[in-house]
Amino acid sequence: MNMDPAAKAAGVPLHAKEAPQNGLKGLKHWRHDLLAGFVVSLVSLPLSSGIAIASGAPPIYGIISSIIAGLVFPFIGGSFVTISGPAAGLAPALMATMIALGGAGDADHVGAGYPMLLAVIFIAGLGQVVMAKLNLARFAAVFPAAAVEGMLGAIGVLILVKALPLFFGFLGTTHAHGFLEYLAEVPHWWAEGDRSALVIGVVTLAIMLGANSALAKRWSLFAKVPPHLFGVAFAVPAAMLMGLKERDARFLITVPDNPLSGLSLPDFGGLFTSPELWWAAAVGVMTLMLIDGVESLATAQAIDRIDPFKRQSIPDRLLLSMGLSNMLSSLVGGLTVIPGGVKSKTNIEAGGRTLWANFVNAMFLLVFLFLAPGLVAMLPKAALGAILVYTGWKMMHPSIVRGLATVGKEQVLVYLVTITVTLLTDLLIGVFVGTLVKLLVVAWMRRQGLLTAKTPAGPVQVLKELFADPVSSVEELEDGAHVLHVAHPVVSFNAFRLFERVSQERAAGHQVHIVIEPSSGLVDHTAMEGLHRVEHELEGVSVDGLQGLQPRGKHPASVRSGVKLAG
């Protein structure tokens, strides 16, 4: 019996008659979810702690947000095997917002701006709930794939640089805020850092990189166990042997005896009575909602592709779960909540089948926090710094640029512009500038195609076409199947209309044939990825006509434009 690799790892056949469901029906898979949830908690503990520190808050706040996510997602749903909690992608935005609202903290202290940041997180969560109820999650797909990759790449750079003080064993206070200021501080962190802590950080990072290498993946142990666990397994005993705690307790993370004592609460009153902070708060809300929406839905789609049962996430339901989790998390002092790729992949590898694995993860984190705080306090900060450096490196890995280059030079342009502008300004501006560049590129491509075909069209008409419904007509065949004729360009700015129509047709029980007419003239990379996804992952959907357009690269998802010439 042939099995999908992800299905084989989870121990299930791809063609299983009944895909596991969330809710009460999913409890019959408790043995799988119990084991997977425990394994995930071992990864979640150091990762959530490190993300909290990178966000400008003590580790406990990251653990709290993971617990809240595990208590909310199984009952609201929206996905099946994604594990949610604090995300590295949001750390720079959280710290920037906190600084703008009064000041960020560090691994041991809460910053002055944290209570108001919690109010911002609550408002962002409320906005997500409203968006989910209005079925607006689909608009997250408007942002082009290259701009999203650029946003994540810039976040990776920021995380890596901001993790260097921990990595070097620096115990002082840094006053840097922007990317360039952080770079200027690196020599100081290096000079003032502790060499024993640095050794732990370097070896931990080397172990994680080695465990993730192609050579190590040949062994099933390294293929199934996350690299973070190998790193932590070295770092904890190494810190004990080197006597880091005896030398200075600040080398290890701090967990209060009573985790609930002294937790920060959202300061709504302070925020609403401080007009000078309203703009910073508004930018913070928009930034969190943007990154939450775009990154979470992209992560969910990526995890759906490796789900052994090929289940599909429900974007608006997922957004609702995130919104409620963010609201509740902020009320008890926690950070933002978002589906995480590392923990979700760990869940699948460990055999998790439903969101109850997320619940089990939360339960074990509660045990660690309240019954075994000493275990948590054994984690050296240098190891958390190594985990963040590793995470940042993965998010900005050179292979991403190489992959985009195989798709097309325009993808690399959008990616690099997004990264550069983000690092020099902020995430919100970077993503919008990258999106604007993508809009100008596809508008130019469409304009060139029309000129070649000697079809007159002004700039305004071209731009309108890029946002209009690409489906020109729907034809019903004798067998009941529906043919969607696409006679207009399909790009990131309007592709969601096509895929929404496909979902509606499939929900009504119709077979769907998508026919890309030569007159469409342009199908961009984001739309190509979407077409490949619906054709290969949705039953009863086929795509035809792409062969009539000229590919601009060798990659299957390269932009296709103009009419393919004969011969």
MIMIVO-550407 format. One record per residue (C-alpha): x, y, z. Coordinates in steps of 0.001 Angstrom, whole numbers, plus 500000, padded with zeros to 6 digits. Layout:
<pts>
XYZ...
</pts>
This chain:
<pts>
500000500000500000501553503323498903501464506097501442502049509830501370505270510713503309503348512852505796500751510140506189503448507529506680505066509663509379501725509953511148501004506265510731497837506616508665496888505713505099496183508655502826492868507188501753491534506710505284487752506489505105487099508982507860489303512011508368489598512935512067487332515784513110487698518423515776485331518681518735483946515752520672484271513405517689488005514003517693488430512679521230488515509113519935491996509929518627493148510928522108496072508498522187497637510127519132496920513674520291498155513000523840501580511889522668501809514600520015500729517312522452503440516279524913506134516353522215504900519753521024505053521125524588508756520240524743509298522412521674506771525060522673508340525747526068511719527080524876510363528510521631507547530477523290509970531708525950512461532898523349509780534636521267508568536476524355512077537756525039512457538787521384509158540672521754510512542637524713508789540680527491509742538029530091509415534362529017506314533668531089504206535904528854504990533767525816504088530589527695500789532128528835499784532977525269500517529382524179498305528100526993495442530422526008495701529295522375495477525671523442492369526394525488490584528287522698491442526746519313490100523208519980486660524631520763486462527186517930488345525347515202489281526651511787492163524230511257493018520661512225496661520122513123498055523640513489499524524488516881499083528126517841500886530438520225503274533388520111504943533704516712508440534862515886506986536829512991505195539171515369508090539786517773509538542859515988506095544437515613505263543853519282508544545348520450508221548355518126504684549020519327505699548636522956508548551116522508506212553617520866503761553265523767506273553853526525509159551404526369509991547715525935511224545332528599513592542390528550513900538803529764513562539860533398511341542935533441508152544189531808508505547438529863506506550563530647504617550232527382503517546637527946500133547326529620499137549562526711500457546996524236498037544499525801495216546945525075496409547153521458496456543339521224492890543217522576491700545759519991493497543868517208491816540645518358488429542365518389489092543571514853489909540031513780486637538771515222484739541439513277486642540586510083485902536882510562482180537584511016482220539670507818484024536876505934486997539115505135489795536591505677490018536007501946491462539488501430494699538369503078495451536663499756495650540082498077499236540494499246501576538905496668503589535842497649506946537570497084505964540496499332504877538068502068508190536216501737509952539582501930508043540490505080509008537184506690512601537576505511512845541039507079511347539689510282513964536937510224516763539501509943515307541532512829514879538462515029518424537283514350519984540658515153517839541236518249518742537763519547522479538474519533522619539938523089521217536675524464523402534643522146526572536480523248525696536217526938525286539994527280523596540904530579523462544672530155520688546872528802520455547848525160518840551079524077518735550309520357515379550412518598515755550340514814517640547795512712520639550061512065520872550916515761520936547223516619523760546649514140525750549465515744525393547768519148526761544369518016530444545126518811529433546255522318527412543086522950530337540993521765532872542776523927530716542716527060529274539233526584530135536167528647532290533618526853530837530590528668527319531600527716528519532269524174529942528737523947526545527336524952524840529524522340527269528591519567527168524844520257523369524889520626523072526651517261525533524244515643523571521268516965520313522622515566521843523374512176523437519932512106520226518169513143518389519958510326520969519118507667520249516801504777522827514333506098521181514106509530517715513750508002518751510344506644518228508992510159514604508763511286515423510217514710516629513510513209513826513492510654511110513271513325512545515148516317512684518978515976516233520415516033515268522635518987515000519613521281518543518490520488519778522011521186517984522282524526519109518766525497522681520024525263522192523541526656520546522659529998523226520231531293525969522418529802524720525424531791524699523294534961528244521992534384529540525505533714527831526831536818526096529707535044523433530023537718525974530180540522527915532873538712524873534988537880521226533856537933520515536273535091522127533814532670519026531608533089515413532588532472513374533657535473510043532129536472508185533550539501507166531141542262503554532145541633503257532629537853499991534543538223501345537095540681502362540442539268501117539767535741500508542896533690496952543701532643495826545830529686495700549548530441492678550649528419492185553773530505495753554960530072495586554403526324492222556079525751493167559128527842496494559661526036495730561170522590499442561466521864499609557642521798496588557026519587498525557099516307501135554644517620498330552414518896496476552582515566499635551655513644500214548816516105496684547476515618496965547626511819500407546006511848499341543146514125496172542522512131498111542531508861500851540156509994498389537984511908496111537644508902498709537164506179501184534957508044498593532820509820496629531998506683499849531313504753501024529021507570497671527230507690497779526592503936501336525256504205500329522905507022497231521791505084499553520580502324501336518168504684498242517104506623498100513306506198494315513525505778494463516477503325491937518506505308491459522164504431491494525005506949488559527413507072490117530912506857487351532899508545486959530327511311490711530360511844490667534158511998487861533983514580489907531591516725492891533921516533490810536958517386489242535384520463492617533975521563494248537385521247491506539051523268491688536472526062495484536333525999495775540097526411493366540078529360495721537805531332498925539480530186499789537202527246501162538029523806499500537655520434498486534225519142499062532841515668499484529363514090503157528348514178504866526376511434507537524706513586505134523484516269502526522423513703505056520348511766506196518816515047502584517913515796502187516102512475505491514264512818504463513138516327501164511760515001498762514537516079495375514258514377493133517022515747493282520329517606493096518385520870496883518100520500496925521879520958494882521446524127497270518789525453500183521106524689498522523786526842497945521328529688501590520266529785502707523898529689500484524520532721502161521598534477505616522962533651504643526444534795502873525636538065504217522245539144507719522306537736508835525968537486512347524870538433512502522861535210511601525927533184514184528023535048516960525656533942516886527039530399519921529281529703519155532514527870522044531849525494520190528743524273517036530801523712519196533258521786520488530374519665516917529210518995515983532718517854519094533017515678518204529651514136514599530750513599515643534048512044518139532304509764515471529887508538513140532801507754515777534630505674517642531620504253519375532294500887517496529351499376514367531531499477515947534017497050517198531196494857513729529706494788512148533012493849514754533515491120513652530276489454510125531684489363511132535032487869513337538078488330510311540186489226509761538003492320513295538716493532512743542447492971509570542496495074511231540344497761514339542515498079512415545789498002510104544536500761513020543457502951514997546670502424512104549053503041510971547061506080514409547157507681514774550880507042511228551822508095508783549310509571506782546205508663503624548013507603505392550336505177507590547538503865504698545259502974502713548032501293505720549237499284506462545669498205502830545226497199502918548505495262506024547355493388504254544098492526501231546062491275503419548205489035505223545131487689502063543215486750500492546395485340503550546832483133503361543185482040499687543514481194500283546782479353503077545211477284500833542279476409498056544574475232500466546638473130501839543469471531498294542389470685497626545919469397494752546305471855494459549901473073494127550308476837494972553188479149496687552881482549493385553272484416491758550494482405494736548197483035494598548794486795490834548211486906491307544919485074493828543738487691491240544116490455488145542954488530486568539494488648488674537345486283485729535030485474483978536284482356481292533597482082480086530292483546479000527415481319477006524398482528477767521095480804475337518229480271476877516219483112476219519094485532479823520292485671480436524033485559483082525625483354484551528899484598485864530839481628488666533167482706489098535886480088490760538522482270494143538673484053494468536602487242496860538200489726497218538386493500494839541346493619491854539508492144492697535790492299490704535401495541487539536088493511488251533096491271489080530754494156486048531929496097483885531064493085485511527615492923484742527017496604481117528034496101480728525724493122482263522783494987480093523481498034477078523237495725478294519810494546479416520834491059482490519593489263484553522633488253486620523143485099488688526331485094489557527375481550492174530111481169491379531805477870494212533317475768492544536706476203493274536614479926496777537645478970498369537331482419498504534863485327500974535905488018502996533754490419500564534036493332497644533031491093499667530176489560500350528766493015496644529016493814495661527242490582498100524400491257496765524111494804493066523886493921493743521459491073495838519057493140494238519423496558490539519818495785488591516920494311486486517717491280488546520688490078490595520865486880492561523672485217493087524004481469494344526658479075497577527664480815499496526094477949498146528897475751500135531523477658503886532100477511505748531156480731508336533721481828510461531132483626511091527402483959509350527049487310505807525562487131504481528573489059506244531183486914504261534124485588502486533422482316501740536314480029500860537028476407499865534368473921502222531450473409503610531462469898503344528347467781506546526306467509
</pts>
